[in-house]
Structures are given as C-alpha cells and as structure tokens.
Amino acid sequence: MHKDVLIVEDEPAIRRLLMGALDRTGLTYAEASTAAEALRLAAVQPHPLVALLDLGLPDRDGLEIIPQLVEAGLAVIILTARDATEEKVAALDLGADDFVTKPFDSAELLARIRSALRRKTGSRADPQRRAFEGGMIDREAHAVMIGGAAVALTPREFDLLWALCEKPGRVLTHRALLETVWGLAHRDDVDYLRVAIRALRKKVETDPSRPKLIINEPGVGYRLAGSAQRVA
C-alpha cells in the first residue's frame, strides 16, 4: 500500500510526535528506526514520496543514506538540532530538500511536508514558465511579471530567481546557488550572492526590508517561499 511519508527516527518519543502530527492530517506513513530499514522501505513500490530523516541513526550516519533515498525518488526533509549549521549544509549538498529544526513546530513541519509532496506530484506543464506568489517568470521570453506588471531584471538576477523557482520551498545552499548562477570558480564568493539577493528583493518584494518571497536561512542559504508551479 502506498505511503506518503517515511519516518526515519530512532527515538520513540519523537517518532510518536511525528506520527501524531501526520495522523491529524490524514497523511499515511511508514516508520523506520534504522538506516537499513529506511532503505528497505524506500525500495518498496510504490515508494513513499517524502522521507523525514533524523541524522543520528544507530547503524549509520543519516547523511550517508541521503543520496540513496533521493535516488529512490524520495524528497528528503532533515530533522536536525538548532545549532547544526554545518550539518544542514552538508545534508542539502547531498540532495536533501529541506530541514526542520528540533524541537519542531508541528504546523511548520506539516507545511514543509505538503510543499515537498506538491513538488513530487506537480503538473507536467511548460517547463520554461513558473508562477510563484505574486508573479511569474518565463525563461524562454526572459520575462518576469510581478502583480501583472513587467519587471526588468539583470541576466544574473533573472538566473538567480529562476534557480529559486525551480526548487520552490526548498533551501538552496549558498554554494549551490553560486555554482548554478556564477559557476564553479565563484562557489565560495558568498558576498556576490548577498549583493544579488539584495538587488533582486528590491525588484520582486513588496517590502524588501521584510522579505516574504525570498527567505534567508542564516548560515545555510535561501528558499523561495510557497510553491512555484509550472504554467501551461
């Protein structure tokens, strides 16, 4: 039987909290307390769509199985400690979609899960156009509309917005964005990214000083709020 979510957590108390949150929404789930069991359940067809993965598993480091879960077709949301910035970056670079900090807020967790599920079950409309909260970006026409009005972006700003729209709701690390938009030679030039994000926010945010579209994850990277849908 198909399950929406695979819970990979070895602490029974946290596993019960996760199960309770999912039960209240009607989402179905399978549970695993070890990396080996998680990989076995991920291989079951049809496989779950989203994995909630704790990194401190008894048999293997959770980081080690992220690529295998992603390859199996699951979106991976990491359950991590509040101060584990390096761990978050490593997980995202290995292919994780998102992370939720312990102790987690159930409403936030469920929002992240729903966002991941939407990405996995999204439509197959035009891959060159994305609608996001308050606007639309067209890669082929190299055009951006905000509130029905055309907005002029520099080529770099356009590429940065497109990169965020390709993975809405997902945290993209500083390094991932720099490699995508500036190239490998600038993968560590975080100041380039900060300047470009600041300029982009001035053009696409209602109040750039209080951004609601392009969200900063301190020490990690940026995410596009909400969901960006392909446009037919």
N, CA, C and O of each residue as an XYZ file, in Angstrom:
928
protein
N       0.839     -1.198      0.000
C       0.000      0.000      0.000
C       0.873      1.247      0.000
O       1.850      1.316      0.746
N       0.536      2.228     -0.824
C       1.325      3.457     -0.922
C       1.277      4.252      0.378
O       0.228      4.381      1.008
N       2.455      4.790      0.772
C       2.557      5.668      1.933
C       3.069      7.026      1.457
O       3.922      7.100      0.574
N       2.542      8.094      2.048
C       3.000      9.436      1.690
C       4.375      9.741      2.259
O       5.218     10.336      1.588
N       4.592      9.330      3.497
C       5.785      9.759      4.240
C       6.496      8.559      4.860
O       5.860      7.628      5.353
N       7.817      8.602      4.826
C       8.649      7.619      5.515
C       9.321      8.322      6.699
O      10.140      9.219      6.503
N       8.980      7.919      7.915
C       9.584      8.483      9.126
C      10.817      7.657      9.468
O      10.719      6.448      9.678
N      11.985      8.310      9.526
C      13.233      7.612      9.868
C      13.781      8.270     11.133
O      14.473      9.286     11.070
N      13.463      7.682     12.262
C      13.784      8.284     13.567
C      13.902      7.163     14.593
O      13.014      6.316     14.696
N      15.004      7.156     15.356
C      15.218      6.065     16.294
C      14.689      6.356     17.698
O      14.613      5.449     18.527
N      14.322      7.612     17.976
C      13.793      7.943     19.303
C      12.273      7.758     19.311
O      11.566      8.482     18.610
N      11.765      6.813     20.081
C      10.327      6.517     20.081
C       9.454      7.729     20.379
O       8.393      7.881     19.773
N       9.877      8.600     21.303
C       9.043      9.758     21.671
C       8.874     10.701     20.499
O       7.773     11.191     20.248
N       9.965     10.961     19.771
C       9.883     11.850     18.607
C       9.091     11.184     17.494
O       8.322     11.838     16.790
N       9.286      9.870     17.339
C       8.535      9.154     16.305
C       7.035      9.252     16.573
O       6.242      9.417     15.646
N       6.650      9.149     17.853
C       5.218      9.260     18.193
C       4.695     10.669     17.889
O       3.573     10.821     17.407
N       5.496     11.688     18.165
C       5.079     13.056     17.848
C       4.854     13.223     16.344
O       3.870     13.826     15.916
N       5.768     12.686     15.559
C       5.640     12.784     14.105
C       4.405     12.034     13.612
O       3.656     12.539     12.776
N       4.201     10.839     14.129
C       3.044     10.047     13.727
C       1.743     10.747     14.096
O       0.787     10.742     13.321
N       1.711     11.355     15.290
C       0.506     12.069     15.715
C       0.190     13.237     14.803
O      -0.969     13.463     14.457
N       1.227     13.989     14.408
C       1.024     15.135     13.518
C       0.495     14.677     12.167
O      -0.398     15.309     11.604
N       1.039     13.586     11.645
C       0.597     13.075     10.347
C      -0.812     12.492     10.434
O      -1.612     12.653      9.513
N      -1.111     11.820     11.533
C      -2.455     11.242     11.712
C      -3.537     12.325     11.654
O      -4.621     12.098     11.117
N      -3.237     13.493     12.206
C      -4.239     14.570     12.259
C      -4.539     15.140     10.874
O      -5.572     15.783     10.687
N      -3.661     14.918      9.910
C      -3.866     15.462      8.564
C      -4.339     14.412      7.565
O      -4.699     14.740      6.434
N      -4.336     13.150      7.985
C      -4.748     12.087      7.072
C      -3.643     11.593      6.170
O      -3.892     10.769      5.289
N      -2.409     12.080      6.368
C      -1.294     11.584      5.569
C      -0.890     10.204      6.066
O      -0.878      9.949      7.271
N      -0.562      9.319      5.138
C      -0.157      7.967      5.509
C       1.360      7.899      5.642
O       2.077      8.711      5.057
N       1.845      6.929      6.414
C       3.277      6.878      6.665
C       3.732      5.456      6.977
O       2.956      4.597      7.396
N       5.023      5.253      6.754
C       5.734      4.064      7.224
C       6.801      4.565      8.179
O       7.181      5.734      8.123
N       7.290      3.700      9.053
C       8.284      4.144     10.026
C       9.468      3.196     10.071
O       9.337      1.983      9.903
N      10.646      3.803     10.308
C      11.885      3.039     10.413
C      12.728      3.654     11.521
O      12.729      4.871     11.707
N      13.446      2.806     12.255
C      14.307      3.299     13.329
C      15.783      3.126     13.000
O      16.643      3.520     13.787
N      16.084      2.540     11.844
C      17.470      2.355     11.418
C      17.615      2.740      9.949
O      16.629      2.819      9.217
N      18.848      2.978      9.530
C      19.116      3.307      8.132
C      18.784      2.114      7.229
O      18.237      2.288      6.140
N      19.115      0.916      7.684
C      18.856     -0.281      6.876
C      17.362     -0.449      6.609
O      16.954     -0.735      5.483
N      16.552     -0.269      7.645
C      15.098     -0.394      7.483
C      14.557      0.714      6.588
O      13.637      0.484      5.802
N      15.124      1.914      6.702
C      14.687      3.033      5.864
C      14.936      2.735      4.391
O      14.069      2.982      3.552
N      16.108      2.210      4.073
C      16.435      1.910      2.674
C      15.556      0.773      2.152
O      15.183      0.761      0.979
N      15.230     -0.176      3.019
C      14.348     -1.263      2.592
C      12.961     -0.735      2.251
O      12.383     -1.115      1.232
N      12.424      0.144      3.104
C      11.093      0.697      2.865
C      11.090      1.651      1.661
O      10.090      1.749      0.949
N      12.203      2.351      1.439
C      12.291      3.263      0.291
C      12.273      2.499     -1.019
O      11.902      3.047     -2.057
N      12.679      1.218     -0.973
C      12.729      0.416     -2.196
C      11.402     -0.248     -2.524
O      11.235     -0.802     -3.611
N      10.451     -0.196     -1.587
C       9.130     -0.785     -1.816
C       8.387      0.039     -2.865
O       8.410      1.269     -2.817
N       7.733     -0.627     -3.809
C       6.962      0.071     -4.848
C       5.469     -0.080     -4.599
O       5.012     -1.189     -4.321
N       4.681      1.014     -4.691
C       5.163      2.387     -4.887
C       5.808      2.927     -3.606
O       5.294      2.718     -2.507
N       6.929      3.618     -3.762
C       7.680      4.086     -2.601
C       7.033      5.337     -1.992
O       6.273      6.032     -2.665
N       7.333      5.621     -0.721
C       6.854      6.886     -0.135
C       7.413      8.072     -0.928
O       8.425      7.940     -1.617
N       6.756      9.221     -0.830
C       7.187     10.401     -1.581
C       8.144     11.289     -0.800
O       8.982     11.976     -1.383
N       8.014     11.272      0.524
C       8.820     12.158      1.371
C       9.397     11.356      2.531
O       8.701     10.547      3.144
N      10.676     11.589      2.824
C      11.312     10.983      3.992
C      11.603     12.059      5.025
O      12.188     13.093      4.702
N      11.192     11.815      6.281
C      11.597     12.649      7.406
C      12.767     11.923      8.055
O      12.587     10.865      8.657
N      13.962     12.488      7.935
C      15.185     11.754      8.282
C      15.935     12.391      9.442
O      16.389     13.532      9.353
N      16.059     11.639     10.529
C      16.943     12.029     11.625
C      18.346     11.538     11.267
O      18.505     10.420     10.778
N      19.354     12.361     11.507
C      20.706     12.005     11.092
C      21.427     11.115     12.102
O      22.408     10.456     11.757
N      20.946     11.092     13.348
C      21.622     10.305     14.373
C      21.050      8.904     14.508
O      20.466      8.565     15.537
N      21.215      8.089     13.473
C      20.669      6.734     13.493
C      21.667      5.752     14.113
O      22.873      5.998     14.076
N      21.180      4.638     14.685
C      22.076      3.735     15.417
C      23.040      2.939     14.547
O      24.123      2.578     15.006
N      22.665      2.659     13.293
C      23.516      1.793     12.466
C      24.375      2.551     11.455
O      25.432      2.064     11.055
N      23.925      3.751     11.034
C      24.700      4.551     10.072
C      24.404      6.022     10.284
O      23.350      6.390     10.802
N      25.341      6.857      9.879
C      25.093      8.297      9.880
C      24.013      8.573      8.842
O      24.117      8.123      7.701
N      22.978      9.310      9.233
C      21.895      9.602      8.304
C      22.357     10.297      7.037
O      21.749     10.121      5.981
N      23.428     11.086      7.122
C      23.950     11.759      5.927
C      24.301     10.758      4.829
O      24.151     11.051      3.643
N      24.767      9.584      5.227
C      25.234      8.597      4.258
C      24.125      8.055      3.371
O      24.385      7.629      2.246
N      22.892      8.066      3.865
C      21.810      7.448      3.075
C      20.990      8.471      2.298
O      20.081      8.095      1.559
N      21.298      9.766      2.453
C      20.531     10.773      1.703
C      20.594     10.521      0.199
O      19.546     10.501     -0.445
N      21.789     10.326     -0.396
C      21.815     10.096     -1.855
C      20.998      8.888     -2.287
O      20.385      8.905     -3.354
N      20.982      7.828     -1.460
C      20.224      6.626     -1.825
C      18.714      6.877     -1.755
O      17.959      6.377     -2.589
N      18.281      7.648     -0.762
C      16.855      7.986     -0.668
C      16.434      8.864     -1.840
O      15.365      8.668     -2.418
N      17.279      9.833     -2.187
C      16.973     10.718     -3.320
C      16.929      9.915     -4.612
O      16.033     10.103     -5.435
N      17.899      9.017     -4.789
C      17.935      8.182     -5.995
C      16.699      7.301     -6.092
O      16.230      6.996     -7.189
N      16.171      6.893     -4.936
C      14.958      6.063     -4.918
C      13.704      6.867     -5.235
O      12.633      6.294     -5.434
N      13.831      8.205     -5.283
C      12.701      9.046     -5.674
C      12.018      9.777     -4.545
O      10.939     10.337     -4.740
N      12.619      9.788     -3.363
C      12.002     10.468     -2.218
C      12.568     11.884     -2.062
O      13.757     12.117     -2.282
N      11.707     12.815     -1.682
C      12.165     14.114     -1.208
C      12.560     13.934      0.251
O      11.828     13.306      1.016
N      13.705     14.475      0.645
C      14.223     14.236      1.992
C      14.165     15.518      2.824
O      14.722     16.545      2.433
N      13.495     15.452      3.962
C      13.453     16.557      4.924
C      14.224     16.111      6.162
O      13.889     15.102      6.782
N      15.249     16.864      6.511
C      16.110     16.515      7.628
C      15.526     17.046      8.943
O      15.034     18.173      8.999
N      15.585     16.239      9.983
C      15.248     16.662     11.335
C      16.572     16.900     12.052
O      17.331     15.959     12.280
N      16.852     18.144     12.405
C      18.188     18.481     12.876
C      18.167     19.358     14.125
O      17.151     19.976     14.445
N      19.294     19.407     14.825
C      19.431     20.241     16.016
C      19.533     21.706     15.628
O      19.922     22.033     14.507
N      19.184     22.580     16.551
C      19.097     24.014     16.273
C      20.416     24.612     15.801
O      20.413     25.477     14.925
N      21.555     24.171     16.362
C      22.828     24.812     16.057
C      23.679     24.045     15.044
O      24.874     24.309     14.907
N      23.066     23.102     14.339
C      23.831     22.235     13.444
C      23.911     22.808     12.029
O      23.454     22.174     11.078
N      24.495     24.018     11.883
C      24.535     24.674     10.569
C      25.332     23.865      9.561
O      24.882     23.669      8.432
N      26.518     23.389      9.953
C      27.348     22.617      9.020
C      26.639     21.339      8.592
O      26.739     20.922      7.438
N      25.925     20.723      9.522
C      25.176     19.506      9.222
C      24.074     19.786      8.203
O      23.845     18.992      7.291
N      23.388     20.929      8.367
C      22.334     21.306      7.424
C      22.894     21.501      6.032
O      22.331     21.007      5.054
N      24.011     22.226      5.937
C      24.627     22.490      4.635
C      25.059     21.188      3.975
O      24.836     20.991      2.780
N      25.678     20.294      4.752
C      26.121     19.013      4.206
C      24.939     18.207      3.678
O      25.017     17.614      2.602
N      23.835     18.187      4.446
C      22.655     17.430      4.026
C      22.059     17.988      2.741
O      21.693     17.226      1.846
N      21.961     19.294      2.642
C      21.407     19.919      1.442
C      22.294     19.676      0.233
O      21.797     19.439     -0.868
N      23.601     19.732      0.434
C      24.528     19.475     -0.670
C      24.465     18.028     -1.146
O      24.789     17.739     -2.298
N      24.052     17.123     -0.268
C      23.916     15.713     -0.644
C      22.587     15.415     -1.328
O      22.367     14.303     -1.808
N      21.698     16.413     -1.372
C      20.438     16.213     -2.087
C      19.181     16.349     -1.260
O      18.078     16.225     -1.793
N      19.320     16.606      0.051
C      18.118     16.814      0.871
C      17.360     18.043      0.376
O      17.958     19.003     -0.109
N      16.042     18.000      0.506
C      15.196     19.104      0.036
C      15.066     20.215      1.059
O      14.958     21.388      0.700
N      15.077     19.850      2.333
C      14.687     20.820      3.348
C      15.135     20.310      4.701
O      15.619     19.184      4.818
N      14.975     21.141      5.731
C      15.243     20.699      7.085
C      14.265     21.354      8.048
O      13.755     22.445      7.793
N      14.013     20.674      9.152
C      13.178     21.211     10.228
C      13.986     21.071     11.510
O      14.551     20.013     11.788
N      14.036     22.146     12.288
C      14.858     22.174     13.489
C      14.102     21.632     14.700
O      12.944     21.978     14.932
N      14.776     20.782     15.463
C      14.209     20.289     16.712
C      14.457     21.323     17.813
O      15.515     21.952     17.821
N      13.508     21.521     18.750
C      12.159     20.927     18.752
C      11.310     21.588     17.679
O      11.278     22.815     17.584
N      10.633     20.801     16.882
C       9.931     21.327     15.719
C       8.504     21.740     16.048
O       7.876     21.213     16.967
N       8.016     22.690     15.278
C       6.624     23.125     15.352
C       5.823     22.274     14.373
O       6.164     22.200     13.193
N       4.769     21.637     14.851
C       4.002     20.708     14.002
C       3.445     21.391     12.762
O       3.463     20.806     11.679
N       2.949     22.622     12.900
C       2.371     23.327     11.757
C       3.433     23.590     10.697
O       3.183     23.420      9.503
N       4.625     24.007     11.138
C       5.708     24.251     10.187
C       6.130     22.957      9.506
O       6.334     22.926      8.292
N       6.260     21.898     10.283
C       6.650     20.608      9.722
C       5.662     20.148      8.659
O       6.064     19.719      7.578
N       4.366     20.238      8.967
C       3.354     19.799      8.015
C       3.366     20.657      6.751
O       3.142     20.151      5.651
N       3.629     21.958      6.911
C       3.720     22.827      5.736
C       4.881     22.402      4.848
O       4.751     22.387      3.624
N       6.018     22.055      5.454
C       7.178     21.610      4.681
C       6.879     20.287      3.967
O       7.277     20.087      2.819
N       6.172     19.389      4.662
C       5.819     18.100      4.060
C       4.890     18.305      2.867
O       5.098     17.717      1.806
N       3.857     19.148      3.044
C       2.909     19.389      1.954
C       3.626     20.006      0.752
O       3.342     19.654     -0.393
N       4.547     20.917      1.016
C       5.304     21.543     -0.070
C       6.109     20.494     -0.828
O       6.141     20.501     -2.059
N       6.756     19.596     -0.097
C       7.531     18.533     -0.737
C       6.632     17.598     -1.532
O       6.994     17.170     -2.627
N       5.457     17.278     -0.985
C       4.515     16.415     -1.706
C       4.030     17.075     -2.988
O       3.882     16.407     -4.011
N       3.779     18.394     -2.942
C       3.360     19.099     -4.158
C       4.441     19.044     -5.225
O       4.146     18.871     -6.408
N       5.689     19.190     -4.808
C       6.778     19.140     -5.783
C       6.863     17.762     -6.426
O       7.162     17.643     -7.614
N       6.598     16.721     -5.639
C       6.699     15.368     -6.159
C       5.522     14.996     -7.061
O       5.652     14.129     -7.926
N       4.385     15.644     -6.865
C       3.191     15.304     -7.645
C       2.772     16.444     -8.560
O       1.637     16.478     -9.034
N       3.680     17.373     -8.811
C       3.378     18.566     -9.610
C       2.996     18.230    -11.043
O       3.229     17.126    -11.536
N       2.397     19.230    -11.695
C       1.941     19.043    -13.072
C       3.113     19.000    -14.034
O       4.228     19.397    -13.695
N       2.845     18.508    -15.254
C       3.859     18.453    -16.308
C       3.594     19.543    -17.345
O       3.629     19.286    -18.549
N       3.335     20.733    -16.880
C       3.085     21.848    -17.794
C       4.399     22.376    -18.351
O       5.436     21.726    -18.218
N       4.363     23.542    -18.970
C       5.521     24.128    -19.639
C       6.704     24.243    -18.680
O       6.613     24.945    -17.673
N       7.836     23.547    -18.985
C       8.990     23.608    -18.078
C       9.732     24.935    -18.122
O      10.634     25.160    -17.315
N       9.367     25.827    -19.058
C      10.061     27.109    -19.205
C       9.364     28.258    -18.480
O       9.847     29.390    -18.508
N       8.236     27.980    -17.832
C       7.494     29.042    -17.142
C       7.132     28.587    -15.734
O       6.768     27.431    -15.520
N       7.236     29.507    -14.773
C       6.879     29.212    -13.394
C       6.039     30.362    -12.835
O       6.371     31.533    -13.016
N       4.957     30.011    -12.162
C       4.171     31.003    -11.429
C       4.538     30.881     -9.962
O       4.517     29.783     -9.406
N       4.875     31.995     -9.332
C       5.182     31.992     -7.909
C       4.297     33.027     -7.224
O       3.545     33.736     -7.893
N       4.375     33.122     -5.924
C       3.496     34.003     -5.172
C       3.650     35.452     -5.638
O       4.680     36.086     -5.412
N       2.607     35.958     -6.290
C       2.620     37.348     -6.738
C       3.220     37.590     -8.107
O       3.265     38.733     -8.562
N       3.689     36.531     -8.785
C       4.327     36.789    -10.073
C       4.527     35.559    -10.932
O       4.049     34.470    -10.614
N       5.247     35.753    -12.032
C       5.518     34.686    -12.989
C       6.852     34.963    -13.675
O       7.197     36.116    -13.935
N       7.601     33.899    -13.968
C       8.865     34.018    -14.684
C       8.827     33.116    -15.916
O       8.437     31.952    -15.825
N       9.227     33.647    -17.054
C       9.224     32.926    -18.332
C      10.660     32.877    -18.829
O      11.221     33.896    -19.232
N      11.251     31.687    -18.798
C      12.663     31.556    -19.161
C      12.895     31.770    -20.647
O      13.881     32.390    -21.046
N      11.979     31.252    -21.467
C      12.158     31.376    -22.911
C      12.081     32.835    -23.360
O      12.881     33.274    -24.186
N      11.119     33.589    -22.816
C      10.956     35.000    -23.177
C      11.865     35.912    -22.349
O      11.960     37.110    -22.614
N      12.522     35.342    -21.357
C      13.364     36.090    -20.423
C      12.574     37.262    -19.833
O      13.016     38.411    -19.844
N      11.382     36.922    -19.315
C      10.467     37.943    -18.799
C      10.008     37.586    -17.390
O       9.859     36.414    -17.045
N       9.788     38.627    -16.581
C       9.267     38.454    -15.223
C       8.108     39.428    -15.040
O       8.209     40.608    -15.374
N       7.007     38.909    -14.503
C       5.845     39.739    -14.192
C       5.599     39.682    -12.691
O       5.585     38.602    -12.101
N       5.405     40.845    -12.072
C       5.064     40.931    -10.657
C       3.782     41.742    -10.545
O       3.745     42.906    -10.942
N       2.733     41.133    -10.009
C       1.459     41.829     -9.888
C       0.914     42.299    -11.219
O       0.249     43.333    -11.289
N       1.191     41.547    -12.285
C       0.700     41.894    -13.619
C       1.549     42.894    -14.371
O       1.235     43.224    -15.514
N       2.619     43.389    -13.762
C       3.487     44.377    -14.417
C       4.856     43.761    -14.700
O       5.387     42.991    -13.899
N       5.413     44.116    -15.855
C       6.737     43.612    -16.225
C       7.801     44.222    -15.320
O       7.751     45.408    -14.992
N       8.761     43.396    -14.926
C       9.876     43.840    -14.080
C      11.177     43.529    -14.800
O      11.389     42.402    -15.247
N      12.044     44.519    -14.914
C      13.319     44.342    -15.608
C      14.379     43.821    -14.638
O      14.707     44.479    -13.651
N      14.907     42.639    -14.929
C      15.980     42.063    -14.131
C      17.254     41.979    -14.956
O      17.199     41.821    -16.176
N      18.383     42.084    -14.303
C      19.644     41.826    -14.984
C      19.725     40.331    -15.288
O      19.010     39.549    -14.662
N      20.571     39.910    -16.227
C      20.713     38.469    -16.501
C      21.030     37.658    -15.243
O      20.499     36.561    -15.065
N      21.888     38.185    -14.374
C      22.255     37.471    -13.163
C      21.061     37.367    -12.203
O      20.830     36.313    -11.611
N      20.315     38.444    -12.054
C      19.135     38.423    -11.192
C      18.097     37.446    -11.720
O      17.458     36.724    -10.955
N      17.937     37.432    -13.046
C      16.978     36.515    -13.665
C      17.380     35.073    -13.384
O      16.542     34.264    -12.984
N      18.656     34.742    -13.589
C      19.123     33.370    -13.355
C      18.962     32.974    -11.891
O      18.657     31.820    -11.589
N      19.165     33.915    -10.993
C      19.028     33.637     -9.572
C      17.569     33.358     -9.211
O      17.284     32.409     -8.480
N      16.648     34.173     -9.717
C      15.227     33.949     -9.454
C      14.773     32.631    -10.058
O      14.000     31.901     -9.437
N      15.245     32.312    -11.268
C      14.871     31.049    -11.910
C      15.369     29.861    -11.083
O      14.640     28.886    -10.900
N      16.598     29.937    -10.585
C      17.148     28.848     -9.774
C      16.286     28.609     -8.533
O      16.039     27.461     -8.161
N      15.831     29.680     -7.898
C      14.970     29.545     -6.725
C      13.601     28.986     -7.107
O      13.033     28.178     -6.373
N      13.071     29.416     -8.257
C      11.750     28.957     -8.705
C      11.765     27.488     -9.129
O      10.734     26.818     -9.073
N      12.915     26.988     -9.547
C      12.994     25.584     -9.952
C      12.813     24.643     -8.772
O      12.383     23.502     -8.942
N      13.143     25.123     -7.570
C      13.020     24.287     -6.385
C      12.310     25.060     -5.279
O      12.898     25.343     -4.235
N      11.047     25.400     -5.511
C      10.312     26.235     -4.547
C      10.152     25.553     -3.198
O       9.901     24.351     -3.108
N      10.306     26.363     -2.146
C      10.158     25.829     -0.802
C      11.368     25.075     -0.304
O      11.462     24.750      0.879
N      12.299     24.794     -1.204
C      13.490     24.028     -0.840
C      14.647     24.976     -0.565
O      14.861     25.934     -1.308
N      15.387     24.713      0.491
C      16.550     25.535      0.798
C      17.669     25.214     -0.178
O      18.064     24.057     -0.328
N      18.179     26.247     -0.841
C      19.342     26.094     -1.714
C      20.536     26.709     -1.003
O      20.484     27.872     -0.602
N      21.594     25.958     -0.842
C      22.756     26.460     -0.115
C      23.434     27.581     -0.886
O      23.267     27.717     -2.098
N      24.206     28.383     -0.153
C      24.980     29.445     -0.807
C      25.811     28.862     -1.939
O      25.832     29.401     -3.046
N      26.493     27.763     -1.659
C      27.371     27.165     -2.665
C      26.594     26.688     -3.881
O      27.040     26.882     -5.012
N      25.429     26.062     -3.666
C      24.636     25.563     -4.795
C      24.192     26.713     -5.698
O      24.261     26.604     -6.922
N      23.738     27.810     -5.099
C      23.302     28.970     -5.892
C      24.478     29.616     -6.623
O      24.350     30.000     -7.785
N      25.610     29.734     -5.952
C      26.786     30.331     -6.583
C      27.261     29.484     -7.760
O      27.610     30.027     -8.808
N      27.279     28.171     -7.602
C      27.709     27.299     -8.696
C      26.745     27.382     -9.874
O      27.168     27.389    -11.030
N      25.429     27.445     -9.573
C      24.427     27.485    -10.635
C      24.450     28.806    -11.403
O      24.359     28.820    -12.631
N      24.572     29.907    -10.677
C      24.422     31.234    -11.287
C      25.758     31.847    -11.713
O      25.838     32.485    -12.762
N      26.797     31.659    -10.914
C      28.096     32.279    -11.219
C      29.126     31.293    -11.764
O      30.090     31.700    -12.414
N      28.929     29.996    -11.503
C      29.891     28.999    -11.959
C      30.800     28.527    -10.837
O      30.865     29.141     -9.772
N      31.506     27.418    -11.091
C      32.334     26.779    -10.072
C      33.415     27.694     -9.519
O      33.775     27.587     -8.346
N      33.936     28.588    -10.346
C      35.034     29.455     -9.912
C      34.613     30.384     -8.778
O      35.463     30.886     -8.042
N      33.305     30.616     -8.631
C      32.814     31.548     -7.612
C      31.995     30.849     -6.526
O      31.181     31.485     -5.856
N      32.205     29.566     -6.355
C      31.362     28.787     -5.438
C      31.484     29.238     -3.981
O      30.593     28.962     -3.178
N      32.575     29.928     -3.629
C      32.764     30.375     -2.251
C      32.602     31.887     -2.075
O      32.850     32.415     -0.990
N      32.192     32.578     -3.128
C      32.068     34.048     -3.073
C      30.675     34.450     -2.589
O      29.854     34.944     -3.362
N      30.425     34.233     -1.308
C      29.090     34.457     -0.749
C      28.668     35.922     -0.859
O      27.477     36.216     -0.962
N      29.632     36.840     -0.837
C      29.284     38.263     -0.951
C      28.610     38.562     -2.289
O      27.715     39.405     -2.350
N      29.029     37.876     -3.376
C      28.372     38.048     -4.671
C      26.884     37.745     -4.537
O      26.031     38.485     -5.028
N      26.599     36.637     -3.860
C      25.208     36.184     -3.711
C      24.405     37.158     -2.861
O      23.269     37.487     -3.205
N      24.971     37.616     -1.772
C      24.241     38.531     -0.888
C      23.879     39.824     -1.602
O      22.768     40.332     -1.454
N      24.824     40.358     -2.383
C      24.558     41.598     -3.125
C      23.443     41.371     -4.147
O      22.552     42.208     -4.290
N      23.492     40.239     -4.856
C      22.485     39.946     -5.877
C      21.109     39.714     -5.251
O      20.102     40.171     -5.792
N      21.055     39.014     -4.123
C      19.785     38.787     -3.434
C      19.183     40.114     -2.993
O      17.979     40.331     -3.125
N      20.023     40.998     -2.471
C      19.540     42.312     -2.036
C      18.943     43.086     -3.211
O      17.884     43.698     -3.076
N      19.617     43.063     -4.359
C      19.122     43.765     -5.546
C      17.836     43.130     -6.067
O      16.910     43.832     -6.473
N      17.785     41.799     -6.052
C      16.602     41.097     -6.543
C      15.393     41.386     -5.655
O      14.289     41.602     -6.155
N      15.599     41.391     -4.359
C      14.488     41.678     -3.444
C      13.896     43.065     -3.689
O      12.685     43.247     -3.561
N      14.720     44.032     -4.033
C      14.216     45.382     -4.289
C      13.243     45.403     -5.469
O      12.410     46.303     -5.576
N      13.355     44.411     -6.349
C      12.513     44.385     -7.550
C      11.304     43.460     -7.437
O      10.311     43.651     -8.140
N      11.379     42.459     -6.558
C      10.283     41.482     -6.516
C       9.528     41.439     -5.188
O       8.459     40.834     -5.112
N      10.062     42.067     -4.147
C       9.406     42.064     -2.848
C       8.577     43.334     -2.659
O       8.985     44.410     -3.096
N       7.430     43.216     -2.017
C       6.616     44.385     -1.687
C       7.369     45.294     -0.721
O       7.370     46.514     -0.883
N       8.004     44.699      0.276
C       8.822     45.436      1.244
C      10.156     44.709      1.361
O      10.265     43.748      2.123
N      11.186     45.153      0.611
C      12.478     44.452      0.618
C      13.109     44.341      1.998
O      13.901     43.430      2.238
N      12.773     45.252      2.915
C      13.350     45.187      4.254
C      12.713     44.076      5.096
O      13.264     43.662      6.116
N      11.540     43.599      4.650
C      10.854     42.494      5.316
C      10.436     41.466      4.271
O       9.248     41.310      3.991
N      11.397     40.776      3.704
C      11.104     39.875      2.576
C      10.185     38.726      2.945
O      10.344     38.092      3.988
N       9.228     38.471      2.077
C       8.295     37.366      2.274
C       8.384     36.340      1.143
O       7.793     35.265      1.239
N       9.115     36.662      0.077
C       9.238     35.751     -1.060
C      10.571     35.009     -1.022
O      10.594     33.780     -1.088
N      11.667     35.731     -0.917
C      12.998     35.126     -0.883
C      13.462     35.127      0.569
O      13.807     36.168      1.127
N      13.463     33.939      1.168
C      13.688     33.802      2.608
C      15.124     33.349      2.890
O      15.631     32.414      2.269
N      15.753     34.021      3.824
C      17.114     33.683      4.231
C      17.101     32.601      5.308
O      16.347     32.689      6.277
N      17.941     31.580      5.132
C      18.180     30.595      6.178
C      19.599     30.865      6.669
O      20.554     30.438      6.020
N      19.771     31.564      7.802
C      21.079     32.054      8.233
C      22.170     30.989      8.236
O      22.011     29.911      8.808
N      23.279     31.318      7.584
C      24.417     30.417      7.539
C      24.276     29.267      6.576
O      25.213     28.486      6.408
N      23.112     29.141      5.930
C      22.849     27.985      5.070
C      22.594     28.399      3.622
O      23.321     27.979      2.722
N      21.565     29.223      3.391
C      21.229     29.600      2.021
C      19.906     30.336      1.963
O      19.547     31.061      2.891
N      19.173     30.145      0.857
C      17.905     30.848      0.639
C      16.859     29.880      0.109
O      17.178     28.848     -0.482
N      15.596     30.242      0.339
C      14.484     29.466     -0.208
C      13.454     30.427     -0.786
O      13.317     31.561     -0.327
N      12.728     29.954     -1.807
C      11.586     30.694     -2.336
C      10.361     30.273     -1.535
O      10.030     29.089     -1.487
N       9.690     31.222     -0.912
C       8.528     30.911     -0.082
C       7.399     30.349     -0.930
O       7.287     30.650     -2.118
N       6.571     29.537     -0.308
C       5.404     28.995     -1.000
C       5.808     27.976     -2.042
O       6.769     27.229     -1.856
N       5.073     27.949     -3.136
C       5.339     26.990     -4.199
C       5.285     27.689     -5.541
O       4.439     28.554     -5.769
N       6.202     27.306     -6.438
C       6.197     27.836     -7.801
C       5.700     26.730     -8.720
O       6.289     25.651     -8.778
N       4.624     26.998     -9.431
C       4.007     25.985    -10.285
C       4.349     26.214    -11.747
O       4.418     27.354    -12.208
N       4.562     25.122    -12.474
C       4.718     25.241    -13.921
C       3.438     25.784    -14.525
O       2.340     25.448    -14.081
N       3.583     26.626    -15.542
C       2.440     27.281    -16.163
C       2.205     26.681    -17.533
O       3.138     26.531    -18.322
N       0.964     26.340    -17.814
C       0.644     25.742    -19.109
C       0.707     26.780    -20.214
O       0.467     26.459    -21.377
